[in-house]
Amino acid sequence: KFERVRADAALDDLLQRAVARTKDGPLVLFIDEVTVLARNLEREKPGGGDAFLHLLRRFRQEHSGRLATVLSGSIGFHHVSEDALSSVNDIRKVTVGPIRHDHATYLAECLLLGVNVPTTDRHQVAESIAAAAENVPYYIQHLVAGAAREGSVKPDRIAELLAAAITDPHDPWDLRHYRDRLRNYYGDDAPAIAGLLDIYAHAPTPLSVNVTLQFLKTEGSPITDRDQLVSFIERLEQDHYLRRVGDDDCFASGLVQSAWRAMRR
């Protein structure tokens, strides 16, 4: 406890000094993976993550106009605690999704040029890479790397490179983390959540809550309550596994949906 108090005081002092030394314009404070840090603090000691987030909130309020804060993370604040979201309700939330398709195509074309991949038509190959990668730079980089190992590559070869990566037993794109992190995210509910995602992964069209509940009952899922199901669906939307379409839901990413089917067999 003493060490935690000292750490909080040291952080407070550091931030106070940083603001005091900023002469022109506001101080911009970037904290990456703040949610992972807060969650770890919360697991170490209940209330620790919330206390850290409230410290940052107090600091923002005390120095309003002199401090701009960017908090980024690969998991949502709802994974820290039930109260964590209230500590950041003064910050505008921005979802960082795929880039624009024309930008994704340009990125792919630049990467192809950079590694000197022979192609029948570089722009068409880049277009195919961007589409297959769903305009996500991480997947674009992997597809370009795969194309570079091919030698000369044609646009219609890109879909095959994607399929090969998804079924590769060595998991070169680390796609299994979508499955393996469920335990970290949902604890003892992880097996039930995986079964729920199985239903969406094999659905050709978006599913309503009632239809999904019927499938779950047929499968013998421990998720039997409609309100519980809606709560799980909302969390899966927040974690970008699912995407809401009207009152229905489907996988947020076709690429991840294909990978999920492959890894779950």
N, C-alpha and C positions, 0 to 999 in steps of 0.2 A: 504493500500500500504506500509506504514511504517513497519507494522508487517511482511509483506512478505519479504521485503528487509532484515530485521533483521534475519528472519528464513533462508534465502539464505546464509547470511553472517555466521551464526552460523554453518550451514552444511558445508560450505566451510572451515571454521576454524577447525571443527572437523576432516574432511578428511585430511587436511594438517598436523594436529598434529599426526594423526594415521600413515600416511606415514613416517613422520619424526622419529617416535619412532620404526619403523620396522627396525631391524638391519640385520637379516638373511633372505634372499629370499624376494620375493615380498609380499606385503600386498594383501590378497584376500578379496574383498568386495562383500558380498552377499546382494542383495536387493530382497526380495520376494514380489510378487504382485506389482511390480513397475508400471505396466501398469494401474492397478486400481488407484493407487495413482496419477499418471500423468493425468489420465482421470478426476479424481475428481478435481484436480487443474485446469484443462482446463475448466471444467464446472463452477467452482467457478469464474474464470476470464479468458476469452479468451487469449490464449498465455501463461498462467501460466504453463500448462503441458509441452509445448514445451520448455519453459525457464528452467524448472527443468531438462529435459532430456539433454538439451544443456550444463547445468552446469556439469552434470555427464560426458558428452563427453569431455568437456574442461579439466576436471580433469584427465580423462584417457590419454589424449594427453600430458598434462604437465608432467605426471609421467609415461610415457611409459617405460616399463621394470621393474618398481618398483611396479606396481599395476596390479592385475588380477581382472577382474570384471565379476560377474555372476548375470545377471538380469533375474528373473523368474516371470512368471505371468500366470494367468488362462485365460486372454484375450489377443488378439493381439495388437501390437502397432498401427495398423490401426484404432483402436477404440479411440485413444487419439486425433489425428488430422490428416489431410492430410500430414502434414510435419513431423510427428513423426518418420516415418521409416528412414528418412535421418539422424536423430540424433543418430541412432544405427547401421548405415551401416558399422561401423568399428568392429562390434562384430559378431562372427560366430553364426548363428542361428541353434539351435538344437530343434527338435520336440521331446517331451517326450511322447512316445506312449506306447502301451502294452509291457509287458516284454516277453522274450522268452517263448515258450510253455513249454519246459522242466522245466524252472525256475518257471513258473506259477503252474505247476503240483506239483513241490516240495513244493512250498509255501502252496498250498492247503492241501497237505499231512501233512505238519508240523502243520498247524492250526487244522486239524482234530485230530491229535494226541494230540495236546495241550489241546483241550477241551474234549478229550476222547469220540469221537463220535463212537458208535458201527457201524461197516460196514460189508458188506459181503466180500468186497475186498477193502481195504483202497486205494490202488494205483489206481484201476479202478474208484473209486468214485472221487478221486482227479483229475484224468484225465478228467472225465466228468464235474467237476466243472470248471476246467481251460478252457475247450472248451466252455462251456455255458457262462462263464464270458468274453470270448474273450481275455483271458490272462491279464485282467485288475485287479490289486490287490484289488481295492475298491470293485468291484463286487465279487471277490473271497471271501473276508472277509464276505460279506453279505450272500453269498450262504452257506458258512461254518456255519455261525450263524443259518441260516434256517435249515440246516441239523442237527445241535445240538438240535434244538427244536423238531425234528422228532423222536428222539430215534435212532433206527437202520435204516440205510438208504442204498439203493441200487443205483447203477449207473443210472438206468433209471428213478429214482425219481427226479434227478437234474433238468431236463427240466421242470418238473411240478412245482418245487420250483421257478424257474425263471418266469414261466408264472403267478404264483400266485402273485409274487412280482410286476410284471408289471401292473396287474389289481387291486391290493390292493387299496381301496379308501383312505387309510391313507398314501399311497406313502412312504413306509419305506426306499426306496433307494433314495428318493429325485429326481426322474426322471423328475418330472414336471418342474424342473428348466430349462430343455432344451427348454421348451415352454415359460415359464414365463420370461426368460431373454431376449427374442427377443425384447421386448419394450426398454430395456436398451441398447441393441446393435444397433438396427435399427430405433429407434424412431417412427415417424409416418408411416414408411414403414413396421412396424412389421406385421400388418395383411396381407399385400401382400406377405411378406416373408413366413408367416405361410402357406398361400395357395400354394405357390410354393413348400414348403416342403411336403405338402399333396400329391402333384403329384408324387414326388420322392418316398414317403413312400409307395405308392400303386403300384409302377412300379415293375414288376417281373425281369426286366433287366435294365442295364444302359440306360439313355435317352440322345439323342443328343439335342443340343440347339434348333434346328428347330422343333423337335418333341415336346419338352417342351413348346415352344412358341405357338404351335398349341393347346396344352392342355389348356394353360393359356387363350387363346382367347375363347375357348369353355366354360371355367368356368367364363368368364366375368371379368378376373383379370385386375387390373389397370396397370399391367406390359404388355405393348403392343409393346415396342421397343426392338429390338434384342440386341442392344448395352447395354441397361439398364439391360436386362436379363443376359448377359454375366458378367457384373459388379457385379450383385447380386450373381451369381454362384461363381465367384472368391472369394467373401467375405465369402460365406458359406463354401468354401473349406478351407479358412484360419481359420475359426472358427470350423473346423472339423465336420461340419454337413454332408458335401458332400465329395466324393472322386472322383478324375478324373480317368477315364479309357479310355485311348486314347483321343478322342474328346468328349466322353460322360461322364456322371456323374451318381453316385448312392449314396445312404446313406453310410457314412463312417463306420458306425457300424450297424450290423444287430440287435443287442440288442436295440439300440436307435431307429432304424426304427420300431421295434415291439412296443416299448414303445410309440413312436409318434402316431402310428395308434390307440393304445389303448386310449391315453389321448385325441385325437382329435375325437374319436368315428366315 
